[in-house]
Amino acid sequence: MEQRPLLVTRPGYPTAMAWSSTGDLLAVGDDSGELALYSPDGERRCVRAHEGPLQSLAWHPRRAALLTTGQDGAVRLWEAPFTAPTELLPPSGTWADHACWSPKGEYSAVALGTRAHVFGAGGAVVTDAVASTVAGLAFSPSGKSLGMACYGGATLVAPATGKPLRKLAWRGSMVSIVFSPDGSVVACGCQDNSVHFWRVASGQDSQMSGYPAKPRSISFNHDGSWLATSGDATISLWPFDKKGPEGRRPVQLEGHTDVVTEVAFAPLVDVLISGSRDGVVAVWMPPKLTQPVWSMRGAGKISRVAWGADSTRGTLRWAMADAQGQLVLGEI
């Protein structure tokens, strides 16, 4: 594994980070509203994206286009050369958050308060309000539904109309949402220090509880057979094969000494990156290896981790950002 030099960014707190679909640009937003674009060799260019903190960002899955949202309520679409955005929503009194794209890029979505705004070729639609502020958005792998996490569970809506398709109910308050790669499972980190999941076809639900902190960051591996969860110093890797995790013990990944704040599986292969509250970032190759294959300590709590794939070179790129603004880039 090759490590890139440590790069020190401007003093802002990193609030959002993602690699482009081609793995050649890393976008990092911070609490000043700045958007920085990094090449793999560390070259940086910056623009002022929002007045006040940048809340979320998401790359188009098939072209060099970047969606950003801010605490100023604005939603902006940036196309190369990323200097003059198209304003999809103007500033308002409600934060805009949780930017995401459908897998083929025909829809994008953001959350404002208790509703999601969905943008497509036919214009924009606004969903019905859910029970609380939207805590997470994610498109299903088919792109036929948009999952909204909130108090009381998750609501699946139709992107073209914004109308509800399905309610996956649970009495707790959700803090994040992910779909399994085949779309058969929806999983959410919860406010009560648990992870709740539903099988979409049957509506059957279950939970993993007992975490010492909120497992906000959760990630399925590339084929959906494992779900990695944060919220403890030990990463729990839950089996999602045909038997499912019910009544089974997770694989335990031990190597951190403080609560894990970020986990992310790489695309295509079983490689995991994690970051903890005490500033340690680690790379794992589970489930066979349960100890990290590489780790380092940053300057503060790891606030973001991300993977990117460069198909032209056949490499995977990763990045981590910590609370002190330090950024590390690497590749496998």
C-alpha positions, -999 to +999 in steps of 0.1 A: +000+000+000+013+034-010+009+064+013+007+099+000+022+129+019+002+145+046-015+177+033-024+205+056-055+223+045-068+257+055-079+258+092-116+251+085-133+220+099-139+195+071-177+189+068-180+169+036-157+149+013-160+126-018-140+114-048-152+120-083-166+090-102-133+087-121-112+090-090-091+120-102-106+148-081-113+149-043-138+175-032-136+187+004-160+212+019-156+230+052-173+251+079-163+283+062-182+274+030-151+268+010-150+240-016-115+226-023-107+203-052-076+182-049-059+161-076-043+129-065-008+146-063-022+172-038-027+201-062-055+223-048-079+249-062-106+265-041-139+284-046-163+300-022-193+276-025-217+288+003-221+316+028-215+298+060-207+261+064-209+237+034-232+209+047-229+181+020-216+173-014-221+146-040-205+138-073-225+128-104-219+091-110-211+095-147-197+130-153-177+158-137-205+175-119-207+182-082-238+190-061-233+211-029-256+222-001-250+247+027-264+260+060-274+290+039-301+268+024-286+271-011-283+241-034-257+245-063-246+223-092-209+228-103-197+217-137-161+217-148-141+240-145-161+245-112-161+283-112-197+293-118-224+271-104-260+267-114-282+276-085-309+249-080-323+264-048-315+299-036-305+307+000-332+304+026-337+301+063-335+263+063-303+243+060-298+222+029-282+188+036-276+152+025-269+157-012-270+124-032-275+111-068-293+082-082-269+054-095-273+064-132-274+102-124-309+109-137-320+123-103-303+142-075-318+149-041-312+171-010-330+175+023-345+208+036-361+204+070-388+177+069-389+174+031-366+163+003-362+181-030-356+159-060-342+173-093-345+155-126-349+162-163-385+170-159-378+196-132-379+195-094-404+179-071-408+182-033-418+152-011-444+152+015-432+161+050-419+133+072-422+132+110-390+151+118-360+168+101-346+145+075-315+128+090-303+110+058-311+104+022-301+076-002-313+063-035-319+026-039-295+008-062-322+006-089-328+043-086-366+037-084-369+049-048-354+075-025-350+066+012-356+093+038-344+086+074-362+105+102-379+099+135-401+069+133-381+050+107-375+054+069-398+064+042-393+053+005-406+078-021-408+078-059-381+102-073-403+112-103-432+123-082-419+126-046-449+106-034-444+079-007-441+043-018-434+025+015-430+033+052-405+013+071-415+020+107-396+020+139-402+040+171-367+054+173-350+083+156-327+075+127-294+094+121-283+078+088-294+055+060-278+031+035-292+005+011-275-029+005-260-032-030-289-053-043-315-030-026-330-058-005-320-042+029-323-007+043-301+000+074-301+031+096-279+042+125-301+053+153-301+080+180-305+054+207-271+039+200-284+010+178-285+000+142-320-008+127-326-026+094-355-037+073-358-063+045-376-043+019-396-071+003-412-084+035-409-054+058-392-077+084-371-056+107-345-061+134-318-042+153-283-044+167-280-025+200-256-019+228-232+006+211-216+031+235-221+059+209-243+066+180-234+044+150-239+072+125-215+058+100-224+024+085-213+007+053-221-024+032-193-041+014-194-044-024-216-075-026-238-068+005-226-098+025-212-076+054-223-044+071-196-025+090-208-002+119-192+026+139-201+036+174-176+016+194-138+012+196-143-022+180-158-023+145-187-048+142-189-066+109-224-081+107-231-110+083-258-103+057-256-135+037-287-157+032-289-164+069-287-128+080-273-114+112-302-124+135-289-146+163-253-145+151-223-127+165-205-102+143-169-104+133-150-080+156-123-057+140-100-046+169-073-020+165-088+013+176-086+024+212-113+051+210-148+052+195-149+048+157-166+077+140-162+068+103-163+035+083-164+030+045-160-001+024-141+003-009-159-004-042-154-038-058-131-053-031-133-061+007-111-033+019-124-011+047-112+023+060-121+036+094-114+067+115-118+072+153-125+100+178-088+101+189-075+107+153-065+073+142-072+062+106-069+025+097-072+003+066-085-033+070-090-063+048-118-082+065-133-106+072-102-128+071-079-102+086-093-087+118-064-064+126-056-033+105-030-037+077-021+000+081-028+028+104-017+064+113-027+091+137-040+124+126-042+157+145-078+154+157-110+134+154-114+118+120-144+137+105-145+121+070-132+092+050-138+084+014-129+060-014-124+066-051-117+043-081-094+052-110-103+026-137-077+038-161-049+030-137-067+001-119-061+017-085-083+026-055-078+059-038-087+068-003-087+100+018-092+110+054-098+144+069-095+152+106-110+179+128-079+201+126-082+203+088-054+179+079-060+157+048-042+125+039-045+109+004-035+074-004-039+047-030-040+009-033 
